[in-house]
Amino acid sequence: MNSYRPGWTLRRRVSLLLTVVVVLLLGLAAAEAALATKTRQNMDAVLVKTGPLRVQGQELLNALLDQETAVRGYAVSADRADLAPYDSGLQQERDTVSKMNALIGDYPDIQRALAVVEQQAADWRSAVAQPVITTTERDGTAAGQALITDQARQQFDQIRASAGVLQAEILDERQRTADKVYQSSNILVVLLIVAAVVVAVAGSVLLLSLDRMVIKPLTGLAEQVREVAEGDYQHRIAGSGPPEFQQLAGDVDAMRQKIARELAEVREARESIEWVNSQLQKQAEELTRSNRDLEQFAYVASHDLQEPLRKVASFCQLLQRRYAGQLDERADQYIAFAVDGAQRMQRLINDLLAFSRIGRLTTGFTEVDLNKVMGDVAGQTEAARQYADAELTWDEMPVIRGEEPLLTNLLANLVSNSIKFRRPDVTPKVHVSARLVDDEWEITCQDNGIGIEPEFADKIFVIFQRLHAKDAYPGTGIGLAIVKKIVEYHGGRVWVDTDTDEGTAIRFTLPALPEDVEAARAAAEAEAVTGEEPAGDDPASVVEIDADGEPETSAPTVGRQPDGPAGADAPEAAPEHGTTGGMKETVR
């Protein structure tokens, strides 16, 4: 039950307390600022006014003494040089008085004392100094000394006494100002202590208030929530403390009631969900079995279709050879159509058979040197390269885990495609490179062919999808589908780089060996520490195939296949098929 007055929320209470504390602290801060300003003024008076005034008062007395001494000396010697201290003392007196007048505007007592000294000095000069100087110049030293009487000495002693009174006034004023500084400093310390007490009292009151208004009500609410969380969903949650906490307790209880209702609905639906899951499990098993049967059917059908197709193709070719030119032109055309259709059906079946074998007939993953694979690819594509006068180069390739026949088929498809889809009157150039990106090797097959429009970048990897008529470019349209399936079987991904300025760049990734990743990281860390390239094998070192087909090590940055002789035409089967590790090489 709420023990606080209705309407006094927690925010209102805390705001009131903070307001009182802020007002008190602001008042104390204002008083401290005023005292600090006054203290600074008094300190300035001590350091900038009364302190220099003491020095200047002594300088004034010294200037008067210089004048009196010079007058006495001149009366004895009548030497005009002895009056130099008198003149300089008079000038110093005037300068010192001017400086003191600039500082004593706020000190009337010092002003009066200084005026007395100045008046007495002026009287002495008019009554004693000037007559002695004049008489000595006119009548000689004896006459001058006669004017320096005891009365003249007493008159100058009065000046000394007045100068002492001036110094005493300056010291008194300095002491009074210093006392003010001390008093204001003490008051400032008291105000700081009061501010600390206010903060401490306010903190204590705030802690007690938080314990009473926040911690205890929250602790009680948390205990009730834990009871509900432990499974007692029928336990009613009641709040206490400020109105906010009571409202929070009401909201939590409403949530408890909603959870209880939904939990009941969930329990009712669980049985139906379990039944649906069992049905889905049965359907998944049936789908797996169906897929397996379909795969086996496709494999068997491909084999079973080989024999009748071979017969059709063989007898059509016999008809074409035996009766070519004996029948009419239309008959020869029909026979050619039949031969071409049978051959294309054979290629489709072979390609479909190769596609179905990927991932099903496996020899297991081993460490595969892609440099050796590129050598095999160069041999398989030699006829197509000689026909197209194409150039095949590659960088130093990595060692990865995979199936060598599949990887050979993958790269052979990409190279064959690059050679086939070439531009007229342009020497085809194909370059294969690899770079380590994070924990994957990114391998690129770059050519200078006709290229691929960005809107068709995904379509080319769909099985039997073609971007050109079969009369323009031969093939079945399954080559890149095989590439995609091989790459994904090895845990990578494949795509077309649409940012290439010329030709086509097909990139795919393959997982890197852990030792390669660690070596790359260590090299990067060493380079970051030393700022130099790490020593080691040149990543651009290559394997080159010489004219006799033998591999050799070379220093250039790429491995280059010898260009084959240019030709006008070549059989279509040359760039389309090749045997790779027991699997038919197929291109799109």
C-alpha distance (Angstrom), angle and dihedral (degrees) to the residues before:
residue distance angle dihedral
M1 . . .
N2 3.80 . .
S3 3.81 110.9 .
Y4 3.81 94.1 -175.3
R5 3.75 128.3 90.5
P6 3.79 112.5 -89.4
G7 3.79 113.8 -102.9
W8 3.81 96.1 24.9
T9 3.77 100.2 112.3
L10 3.78 124.1 -170.7
R11 3.79 91.4 -107.7
R12 3.80 90.9 51.9
R13 3.79 92.9 50.1
V14 3.79 94.1 46.9
S15 3.80 91.2 45.2
L16 3.82 91.6 51.9
L17 3.79 92.2 49.6
L18 3.78 92.7 47.2
T19 3.80 91.4 46.9
V20 3.81 92.2 53.9
V21 3.79 91.5 47.3
V22 3.81 92.6 46.9
V23 3.83 92.1 49.1
L24 3.80 91.4 50.2
L25 3.78 92.8 46.2
L26 3.80 92.1 46.8
G27 3.82 90.2 51.1
L28 3.77 91.3 49.1
A29 3.78 90.5 46.0
A30 3.81 91.3 51.9
A31 3.81 91.6 49.5
E32 3.77 91.1 47.0
A33 3.80 90.7 49.2
A34 3.82 91.0 51.6
L35 3.79 91.7 47.9
A36 3.78 91.4 46.3
T37 3.80 90.0 52.1
K38 3.79 91.7 49.0
T39 3.79 91.3 46.8
R40 3.78 90.5 50.5
Q41 3.80 90.0 51.4
N42 3.82 91.8 50.2
M43 3.79 90.7 47.2
D44 3.78 89.3 51.3
A45 3.82 88.8 50.8
V46 3.80 91.1 52.2
L47 3.78 96.3 44.1
V48 3.79 102.9 31.6
K49 3.85 103.4 31.4
T50 3.79 118.5 18.6
G51 3.79 94.1 34.8
P52 3.81 94.8 54.4
L53 3.83 89.8 40.1
R54 3.81 90.5 62.2
V55 3.79 91.0 53.1
Q56 3.78 92.4 45.6
G57 3.82 91.8 48.8
Q58 3.79 89.0 55.9
E59 3.80 90.6 46.5
L60 3.83 89.1 52.1
L61 3.81 91.3 53.3
N62 3.83 90.3 47.6
A63 3.81 90.5 51.8
L64 3.85 90.8 52.1
L65 3.79 91.1 47.8
D66 3.82 89.9 51.1
Q67 3.80 89.2 53.3
E68 3.84 94.1 49.5
T69 3.82 92.4 46.2
A70 3.81 92.0 48.5
V71 3.83 91.6 51.1
R72 3.82 91.8 50.6
G73 3.82 91.4 47.8
Y74 3.79 93.6 49.2
A75 3.84 90.7 49.4
V76 3.81 88.5 56.8
S77 3.85 100.5 41.4
A78 3.80 104.7 21.9
D79 3.79 84.8 -145.6
R80 3.77 110.5 146.0
A81 3.84 90.7 -146.9
D82 3.81 88.8 66.4
L83 3.82 88.5 66.4
A84 3.86 92.3 63.4
P85 3.84 91.8 91.2
Y86 3.79 88.3 51.0
D87 3.80 92.5 55.4
S88 3.82 94.4 42.9
G89 3.81 91.0 45.3
L90 3.79 90.3 51.7
Q91 3.82 90.6 51.0
Q92 3.80 91.7 46.4
E93 3.80 89.7 49.6
R94 3.78 91.3 54.5
D95 3.84 93.2 46.7
T96 3.80 92.4 47.4
V97 3.80 93.3 48.1
S98 3.82 89.6 49.8
K99 3.83 91.1 52.4
M100 3.79 92.7 46.5
N101 3.81 92.3 49.5
A102 3.81 88.3 55.6
L103 3.84 90.2 57.0
I104 3.83 104.9 38.3
G105 3.77 99.6 62.7
D106 3.85 90.7 113.6
Y107 3.83 94.8 43.4
P108 3.85 112.6 71.6
D109 3.84 93.9 173.9
I110 3.80 91.1 57.0
Q111 3.80 89.6 45.7
R112 3.83 90.6 55.6
A113 3.80 93.5 46.3
L114 3.81 91.1 49.1
A115 3.81 90.6 48.7
V116 3.83 90.0 53.1
V117 3.81 91.4 51.9
E118 3.78 91.8 48.3
Q119 3.81 92.9 47.8
Q120 3.80 92.8 48.4
A121 3.83 90.9 47.3
A122 3.79 90.6 50.9
D123 3.82 90.8 48.4
W124 3.80 91.3 49.6
R125 3.77 92.8 50.5
S126 3.80 92.4 48.7
A127 3.84 94.6 43.1
V128 3.80 101.7 36.3
A129 3.82 117.5 5.4
Q130 3.77 100.9 48.5
P131 3.83 95.1 42.3
V132 3.83 91.5 49.3
I133 3.82 91.5 49.7
T134 3.79 92.9 46.4
T135 3.83 95.0 45.0
T136 3.81 92.9 47.2
E137 3.78 91.5 51.1
R138 3.85 91.7 48.4
D139 3.81 106.0 32.7
G140 3.79 105.7 18.6
T141 3.77 137.7 -110.5
A142 3.80 97.7 -54.9
A143 3.78 91.6 58.2
G144 3.77 91.3 45.7
Q145 3.80 94.4 49.9
A146 3.79 89.7 48.9
L147 3.81 88.9 64.8
I148 3.83 92.4 56.4
T149 3.79 96.6 85.8
D150 3.78 133.7 159.4
Q151 3.79 88.7 -96.2
A152 3.83 89.7 57.1
R153 3.80 89.7 49.8
Q154 3.81 91.1 49.7
Q155 3.79 90.6 50.0
F156 3.81 90.5 55.5
D157 3.82 90.6 45.2
Q158 3.82 87.0 58.2
I159 3.81 87.6 56.3
R160 3.80 89.0 53.2
A161 3.76 90.8 49.5
S162 3.81 91.6 49.9
A163 3.81 89.7 49.6
G164 3.80 88.2 52.8
V165 3.82 89.6 50.8
L166 3.84 88.1 51.1
Q167 3.80 91.3 52.1
A168 3.80 90.3 47.4
E169 3.83 90.8 52.6
I170 3.81 90.2 50.2
L171 3.82 91.5 49.6
D172 3.81 91.7 47.6
E173 3.80 91.5 50.5
R174 3.80 91.0 47.1
Q175 3.80 91.0 50.8
R176 3.81 92.3 48.7
T177 3.82 90.5 51.0
A178 3.81 91.4 47.4
D179 3.82 89.4 51.1
K180 3.79 89.2 53.4
V181 3.80 90.5 51.7
Y182 3.79 90.5 50.7
Q183 3.81 92.9 48.2
S184 3.81 94.2 47.7
S185 3.81 90.4 47.5
N186 3.80 90.2 53.4
I187 3.79 91.2 48.9
L188 3.80 89.8 48.6
V189 3.79 90.8 53.1
V190 3.81 89.9 49.7
L191 3.80 90.7 51.3
L192 3.80 90.6 50.1
I193 3.80 89.6 51.1
V194 3.79 89.9 49.3
A195 3.83 90.2 50.3
A196 3.81 90.3 50.5
V197 3.80 90.1 49.6
V198 3.80 90.5 49.5
V199 3.80 90.9 51.0
A200 3.80 92.2 46.6
V201 3.82 93.0 48.1
A202 3.80 91.4 45.5
G203 3.82 90.7 49.2
S204 3.80 91.6 49.4
V205 3.79 92.0 48.2
L206 3.80 90.0 47.2
L207 3.82 92.6 49.9
L208 3.80 91.9 48.5
S209 3.78 91.3 46.3
L210 3.81 92.0 48.4
D211 3.79 90.6 49.5
R212 3.78 91.5 50.4
M213 3.79 99.9 37.1
V214 3.81 102.9 30.4
I215 3.79 117.0 15.6
K216 3.79 99.5 45.9
P217 3.84 96.0 44.1
L218 3.83 90.4 45.5
T219 3.80 91.9 48.2
G220 3.80 90.6 52.4
L221 3.79 91.4 46.9
A222 3.83 91.4 48.6
E223 3.80 91.6 52.0
Q224 3.78 90.7 53.1
V225 3.80 91.7 47.2
R226 3.83 90.6 51.3
E227 3.80 89.8 53.5
V228 3.78 89.1 54.5
A229 3.82 91.7 44.9
E230 3.81 89.9 53.5
G231 3.80 89.5 61.5
D232 3.82 106.6 -84.8
Y233 3.80 94.6 121.9
Q234 3.81 92.0 163.2
H235 3.80 93.6 61.2
R236 3.80 109.7 115.0
I237 3.79 114.8 -132.7
A238 3.83 114.6 -138.3
G239 3.79 123.1 -172.5
S240 3.81 133.8 -146.0
G241 3.78 137.1 -175.8
P242 3.79 126.6 44.0
P243 3.81 120.3 8.0
E244 3.82 91.2 -102.2
F245 3.79 91.7 60.9
Q246 3.77 92.1 45.8
Q247 3.78 89.0 52.4
L248 3.82 89.6 47.5
A249 3.80 90.7 51.6
G250 3.80 89.7 50.6
D251 3.80 91.4 51.0
V252 3.80 92.0 47.8
D253 3.80 90.6 49.6
A254 3.81 90.3 49.9
M255 3.80 88.4 51.4
R256 3.82 89.2 49.3
Q257 3.76 90.9 53.4
K258 3.80 91.7 48.5
I259 3.82 91.5 48.3
A260 3.79 90.4 49.4
R261 3.80 90.8 52.5
E262 3.80 93.3 45.9
L263 3.81 91.2 45.5
A264 3.77 89.3 56.5
E265 3.80 89.1 50.4
V266 3.80 90.4 48.0
R267 3.77 91.8 52.1
E268 3.77 89.2 51.7
A269 3.80 91.7 48.3
R270 3.81 94.9 44.9
E271 3.77 93.5 77.4
S272 3.79 92.3 50.9
I273 3.81 90.5 46.8
E274 3.78 91.6 51.1
W275 3.79 89.2 50.9
V276 3.81 90.9 49.8
N277 3.81 90.0 48.5
S278 3.76 91.0 53.2
Q279 3.79 89.9 51.0
L280 3.80 90.8 48.4
Q281 3.79 90.5 50.0
K282 3.77 90.1 53.2
Q283 3.80 90.9 48.2
A284 3.82 90.9 48.7
E285 3.78 90.7 52.2
E286 3.78 90.1 47.4
L287 3.82 90.7 48.7
T288 3.81 91.3 50.0
R289 3.78 90.6 50.4
S290 3.80 90.6 46.5
N291 3.79 92.3 50.5
R292 3.75 90.5 49.3
D293 3.79 90.9 50.1
L294 3.82 91.0 47.3
E295 3.78 91.3 50.5
Q296 3.77 91.2 49.4
F297 3.79 90.0 46.2
A298 3.81 91.8 52.0
Y299 3.79 90.7 49.2
V300 3.82 93.9 47.6
A301 3.79 92.4 42.3
S302 3.78 90.7 52.5
H303 3.79 90.7 52.8
D304 3.79 94.2 43.5
L305 3.81 92.3 50.0
Q306 3.80 92.2 54.4
E307 3.82 96.6 75.8
P308 3.84 100.1 50.0
L309 3.80 89.9 42.3
R310 3.79 91.7 51.9
K311 3.82 89.1 51.5
V312 3.78 93.0 48.2
A313 3.80 92.0 46.9
S314 3.84 93.4 44.9
F315 3.80 96.2 49.0
C316 3.81 91.8 43.1
Q317 3.79 89.0 53.7
L318 3.85 89.9 47.8
L319 3.78 89.6 52.0
Q320 3.77 89.6 48.3
R321 3.81 93.7 50.8
R322 3.84 97.5 40.4
Y323 3.78 101.4 41.3
A324 3.79 100.9 29.4
G325 3.81 106.6 134.1
Q326 3.82 93.8 6.1
L327 3.78 94.9 87.9
D328 3.76 127.7 49.6
E329 3.80 122.7 -76.9
R330 3.80 93.5 -100.2
A331 3.82 91.7 54.7
D332 3.81 90.5 52.5
Q333 3.80 88.7 50.2
Y334 3.80 92.6 50.7
I335 3.81 91.5 49.4
A336 3.83 89.7 49.7
F337 3.80 89.7 51.1
A338 3.81 90.7 51.4
V339 3.82 92.7 48.9
D340 3.80 92.4 47.4
G341 3.82 92.5 47.4
A342 3.82 92.8 49.3
Q343 3.82 91.3 49.0
R344 3.79 92.7 48.0
M345 3.83 89.8 48.2
Q346 3.80 89.3 52.5
R347 3.79 90.3 51.3
L348 3.80 91.8 48.0
I349 3.80 91.8 50.4
N350 3.80 91.9 47.1
D351 3.78 91.0 48.8
L352 3.79 92.4 46.8
L353 3.80 89.6 49.1
A354 3.83 90.6 50.9
F355 3.81 90.7 47.9
S356 3.82 92.0 51.3
R357 3.79 92.3 49.4
I358 3.83 94.5 58.6
G359 3.80 108.6 108.1
R360 3.80 93.1 -1.3
L361 3.77 102.5 73.9
T362 3.79 100.5 43.6
T363 3.79 132.7 170.1
G364 3.82 93.4 -167.0
F365 3.77 130.6 -103.0
T366 3.81 119.2 -68.2
E367 3.78 134.3 166.9
V368 3.80 106.0 -79.0
D369 3.82 123.9 -165.1
L370 3.79 105.2 -142.7
N371 3.82 90.0 -159.1
K372 3.82 88.1 66.8
V373 3.79 89.5 44.3
M374 3.82 90.1 54.2
G375 3.79 89.1 51.7
D376 3.82 89.6 54.5
V377 3.80 90.2 46.7
A378 3.80 90.0 51.9
G379 3.81 89.9 54.5
Q380 3.80 93.7 47.4
T381 3.81 93.6 49.8
E382 3.80 96.3 41.5
A383 3.81 94.7 104.3
A384 3.80 92.6 49.7
R385 3.81 91.6 46.4
Q386 3.80 92.6 50.0
Y387 3.78 90.7 48.7
A388 3.84 92.8 50.0
D389 3.83 95.2 34.2
A390 3.84 85.6 -124.4
E391 3.78 128.8 171.4
L392 3.84 121.2 -139.8
T393 3.81 120.3 -166.6
W394 3.78 134.3 166.1
D395 3.79 140.3 -177.5
E396 3.78 125.9 -126.1
M397 3.82 103.9 -61.0
P398 3.83 126.9 -148.2
V399 3.77 133.1 -120.1
I400 3.82 113.8 -110.9
R401 3.78 138.3 170.2
G402 3.78 114.5 -102.1
E403 3.79 145.8 92.9
E404 3.78 111.2 -58.7
P405 3.85 96.9 -149.7
L406 3.80 91.6 52.4
L407 3.81 93.4 46.4
T408 3.82 90.2 48.7
N409 3.80 89.9 51.1
L410 3.83 89.6 47.7
L411 3.80 95.5 53.9
A412 3.82 93.3 38.4
N413 3.81 89.8 56.1
L414 3.82 92.0 50.3
V415 3.83 94.0 46.9
S416 3.81 92.8 45.1
N417 3.79 91.0 50.0
S418 3.81 91.2 49.8
I419 3.83 90.0 52.4
K420 3.79 94.8 44.0
F421 3.81 97.3 48.2
R422 3.79 94.5 54.2
R423 3.77 130.4 142.0
P424 3.80 119.6 -107.3
D425 3.81 116.2 -101.8
V426 3.85 91.5 9.5
T427 3.79 121.2 109.1
P428 3.83 106.0 -120.1
K429 3.79 114.1 -120.7
V430 3.80 122.8 -171.7
H431 3.81 122.5 -174.0
V432 3.82 126.5 -175.7
S433 3.80 118.8 -162.7
A434 3.82 137.9 168.5
R435 3.79 135.1 -155.7
L436 3.81 132.8 177.5
V437 3.82 113.8 -114.9
D438 3.82 112.6 -177.7
D439 3.82 103.7 -54.5
E440 3.82 97.4 -19.9
W441 3.77 137.0 77.5
E442 3.80 111.4 -127.3
I443 3.81 108.5 -153.1
T444 3.81 121.0 -166.9
C445 3.80 129.8 -163.0
Q446 3.82 106.0 -162.6
D447 3.81 125.5 -175.7
N448 3.79 138.8 169.1
G449 3.80 95.3 -128.6
I450 3.78 133.9 122.2
G451 3.81 93.9 -62.4
I452 3.81 131.0 -144.1
E453 3.78 126.7 -92.0
P454 3.84 112.8 -119.7
E455 3.81 92.8 -120.3
F456 3.83 89.9 61.4
A457 3.83 95.5 46.0
D458 3.84 93.3 105.7
K459 3.80 98.0 33.2
I460 3.81 94.8 64.8
F461 3.83 92.3 67.6
V462 3.84 93.0 58.0
I463 3.79 114.2 102.7
F464 3.84 115.3 -99.8
Q465 3.82 91.2 4.2
R466 3.81 113.3 140.4
L467 3.80 129.6 -176.1
H468 3.83 94.8 -164.6
A469 3.79 136.7 43.5
K470 3.79 115.5 -93.0
D471 3.81 89.0 -118.7
A472 3.84 90.8 59.5
Y473 3.81 97.2 46.2
P474 3.84 122.1 8.6
G475 3.78 122.2 -133.5
T476 3.79 143.0 92.2
G477 3.83 100.8 -103.1
I478 3.79 94.7 -117.9
G479 3.80 101.4 98.9
L480 3.82 98.4 91.3
A481 3.81 90.0 40.6
I482 3.81 86.4 59.4
V483 3.81 89.2 47.3
K484 3.79 91.1 52.7
K485 3.80 93.2 47.4
I486 3.83 92.7 48.9
V487 3.80 92.4 48.6
E488 3.80 93.3 48.3
Y489 3.82 90.0 45.4
H490 3.81 87.1 58.7
G491 3.81 92.3 49.0
G492 3.79 98.6 -102.0
R493 3.79 139.6 107.6
V494 3.80 133.8 -125.9
W495 3.79 132.6 -151.2
V496 3.79 144.5 156.5
D497 3.80 116.6 -105.3
T498 3.81 101.5 -132.0
D499 3.82 93.0 -173.8
T500 3.80 93.7 72.8
D501 3.79 112.6 121.0
E502 3.82 95.9 -151.3
G503 3.78 133.5 24.4
T504 3.79 123.8 -19.3
A505 3.81 130.7 -48.8
I506 3.80 115.5 -166.6
R507 3.79 113.4 -171.7
F508 3.80 128.8 -168.4
T509 3.79 134.9 171.7
L510 3.79 132.3 -135.0
P511 3.82 125.8 -173.6
A512 3.80 112.3 -97.8
L513 3.78 124.7 -131.6
P514 3.84 113.2 -98.3
E515 3.80 91.8 -120.4
D516 3.82 90.7 55.5
V517 3.81 91.0 51.4
E518 3.81 92.5 48.0
A519 3.80 91.8 47.2
A520 3.81 91.0 50.8
R521 3.80 91.8 49.8
A522 3.80 92.2 47.8
A523 3.80 90.5 49.2
A524 3.81 91.3 49.3
E525 3.81 91.6 49.8
A526 3.81 91.6 48.0
E527 3.80 90.9 49.4
A528 3.82 90.9 49.0
V529 3.83 91.2 51.8
T530 3.80 99.1 42.5
G531 3.79 99.0 28.3
E532 3.84 89.2 -135.6
E533 3.77 133.5 106.0
P534 3.84 109.3 -95.1
A535 3.77 116.0 -109.9
G536 3.76 117.6 -112.8
D537 3.78 143.6 92.9
D538 3.77 115.6 -20.6
P539 3.81 107.1 -105.3
A540 3.78 88.9 -149.3
S541 3.82 93.5 60.3
V542 3.81 110.3 121.7
V543 3.76 146.0 -164.1
E544 3.79 113.0 -121.8
I545 3.78 128.1 -162.3
D546 3.79 113.2 -138.8
A547 3.78 126.5 -146.4
D548 3.83 91.6 -89.7
G549 3.78 92.2 55.5
E550 3.84 94.0 -107.9
P551 3.85 119.8 134.4
E552 3.80 117.0 -120.7
T553 3.81 136.1 172.4
S554 3.79 116.6 -108.8
A555 3.76 138.8 174.0
P556 3.83 101.5 -128.6
T557 3.75 118.6 106.5
V558 3.83 95.4 -113.0
G559 3.77 138.6 37.4
R560 3.80 110.1 -120.7
Q561 3.78 129.9 -159.1
P562 3.80 115.8 -141.5
D563 3.77 110.9 -102.4
G564 3.78 113.9 -110.2
P565 3.77 122.8 -135.7
A566 3.75 116.6 -79.0
G567 3.78 116.9 -110.3
A568 3.73 137.6 -175.8
D569 3.82 98.7 -130.5
A570 3.79 138.3 -5.3
P571 3.82 133.7 -168.2
E572 3.76 113.4 -80.0
A573 3.77 91.8 -128.6
A574 3.81 92.3 63.4
P575 3.82 98.6 74.5
E576 3.80 93.7 31.8
H577 3.76 107.6 55.9
G578 3.77 138.2 36.5
T579 3.75 135.2 148.6
T580 3.81 114.6 -108.5
G581 3.78 117.2 179.7
G582 3.79 94.9 -36.7
M583 3.83 93.2 -45.9
K584 3.80 125.1 104.0
E585 3.82 111.8 -114.2
T586 3.77 109.2 -130.7
V587 3.79 131.6 -176.6
R588 3.78 130.6 -168.8
